[in-house]
Amino acid sequence: MYVDIITIVAAGFAAAGVALILNRLTGRRLPRWIVPAFAGGGMILMSLTNEYRWYPRTLTLLPSGYEVISTGDYSAPFSPWTYVLPYVNRFAAVDVAGVQRNANLPDLRLTNVVFFMRWQPVQMRTAVFDCAQGRSALIDGDVVFQDDGSIRVPRWDQTGPDDPATALVCQEPV
């Protein structure tokens, strides 16, 4: 967040500098409001650039083996252009390379799911997937592992085999 603020302020100074140079080159014939107008425009442009580039920039930071399973577009009334061109402000990725299997229960898979949100800390959660029944559950402190390796969770989510996370985790390794 602080880096965004610094880049926005720097863009304002740079745009104001461009306006000052243009004013000097035109023999000081430009109106006086041109410098603050350029500064404000530069700051707005940099702010928009930061918002629209957050998702592609964050994707480059994902470790290898992680696959994006869902994204969330952002639109708001105070930003009417986002209804025409929304930007991604949240997404989830699953660790496909780190899927753990139990030899006794081959249909159960354990892996990490990472949730990214703009302006929020990254959340990493462990999830269990039941490939035979097409369901999944995020693991919290109230999970019980049985002696045979099975797992008892308070609530399973019926995601189905077509869910992107379930499909990625339950695919057989090549």
Residue pairs with C-beta under 8 A, 6 or more apart in sequence:
1 119
4 47
4 50
7 46
7 50
8 43
8 46
8 47
8 50
9 43
10 46
11 42
11 43
11 45
11 46
12 39
12 40
12 42
12 43
12 46
13 39
14 42
15 38
15 39
15 41
15 42
15 43
15 45
16 35
16 36
16 38
16 39
16 42
18 38
18 42
19 30
19 34
19 35
19 37
19 38
19 39
20 35
22 30
22 34
23 29
23 30
23 34
23 35
51 87
51 89
51 118
52 87
54 87
54 88
54 89
54 118
55 71
55 87
55 88
55 89
55 91
58 91
58 116
59 68
62 68
62 93
64 97
65 95
65 96
65 97
65 98
66 93
66 94
66 95
66 96
66 97
66 114
67 93
67 94
67 96
67 168
68 91
68 92
68 93
69 92
69 93
69 94
69 113
69 164
69 165
69 168
70 91
70 92
70 164
70 165
71 88
71 90
71 91
72 88
72 89
72 90
72 91
73 86
73 87
73 88
73 89
74 82
74 86
74 87
74 88
74 89
74 90
74 118
75 82
75 83
75 86
76 82
89 117
89 118
90 115
90 116
90 117
90 118
91 115
91 116
92 113
92 114
92 115
92 116
92 165
93 113
93 114
93 116
94 111
94 112
94 113
94 114
94 127
94 165
94 168
94 169
95 111
95 112
95 113
95 114
96 111
96 168
96 169
98 111
98 112
99 109
99 110
99 111
99 169
100 109
100 110
100 111
101 108
101 109
101 110
102 108
102 110
102 149
104 148
104 149
105 148
105 149
105 150
107 130
107 131
107 132
107 133
108 128
108 129
108 130
108 131
108 149
108 150
108 151
109 128
109 129
109 131
109 169
109 170
110 126
110 127
110 128
110 129
110 139
111 126
111 127
111 129
111 169
112 124
112 125
112 126
112 127
113 124
113 125
113 126
113 127
113 138
113 165
114 122
114 123
114 124
114 125
115 122
115 123
115 124
115 125
116 122
125 138
125 139
126 138
126 139
127 136
127 137
127 138
127 139
127 165
128 136
128 137
128 139
128 143
128 151
128 153
129 135
129 136
129 165
129 166
129 169
129 170
130 136
130 156
131 161
131 166
131 169
131 170
133 156
134 158
134 159
134 160
134 161
134 163
134 166
135 156
135 157
135 158
135 159
135 166
136 156
136 157
136 159
136 163
136 165
136 166
137 143
137 153
137 155
137 156
137 157
139 151
139 153
142 153
142 154
143 151
143 152
143 153
143 154
144 151
144 152
145 151
145 152
146 152
159 165
159 166
160 166
161 167
161 170
